[in-house]
Amino acid sequence: MPAAVSTITQSGQVSIPKVIRDILGVGPRDQVEFLSDGERVQIVAVPKDPLTLGTREEFWESVARADEDYAEGRVTKVHAVTDSMRDRYGL
């Protein structure tokens, strides 16, 4: 897992190190979202055009797949993912 260090400025700003920007595929004027489970923070790239859902048919196909995944029990709760990552990396 890549690691990088950055210093917090007086105004609370932090620069995202290049290695992390490259992993996320973000650059100037892009946005990132900070997610926290109360112990750790995860940085996630915000899609450049979050309203782009493809064609009407593609959107409804995605909805149908999501409904099918839910009905078949293939949906994973976020806490299960967090616990799995903690176990995997010894956190």
Buried (B, 14 or more C-beta within 10 A) or exposed (E): EEEEEEEEEEEEEEEBBEEBBEBBEBEEEEEBEEEEBEEEEEBEBEEEEEEEEEEEEEEEEEEEEEEEEEEEEEEEEEEEEBEEBEEEEEE
